[in-house]
């Protein structure tokens, strides 16, 4: 039985649990009898507390992996896969109207190459979007105020509040991780597609 170490650039429970759920699905696709050990490490994303664009979300996820890779190298703790997770906002203008979406992004690297995955999107109510974007309130604090609760980020998250728990923060990150891992667990298809496009 082969044991692989999965290092995650966060210690928050929804993010770690999302990765643990994802790797249960992914492990059998990577090889016979692969067991994945998931461990979280606190690292900086290098982006704002609530990223406000798709580019910043992707940058934050990638930079978590880069910072994690450097930290583990110093501690001489090798990892088979490194995962960075970042949640935040993406703004678009559609038919002249600004729309703000909550998204969860993942970046997965095996140390040589990395790939991104996204959860999908859910639109924010205008009042919540304005609180975060115009008043620069951190989304974690804004959603607590908006929903009249405390600590939502460490539970259902804004995803859970907005979708009435049909999609939780953990589920959104699980989808992003499964998507980011696709070029690894579906390598044959990705290699064939790359060769066909060359």
Secondary structure, DSSP 8 states (H G I E B T S, - for coil): -EEEEEEES---HHHHHHHHHHHHHHHHHHSTTEEEEEEE-----SS-SSB-SHHHHHHHHHHHHHHHHHHHHHTT---SEEEEEEEEEEEEEETTEEEEEEEEEEEEE-SS-EEEEEEEEEE--HHHHHHHHTS---HHHHHHHHHT-S-GGGTTHHHHHHHTTSS-HHHHHHHHHHHHHHHHHTHHHHHHHHHHH-
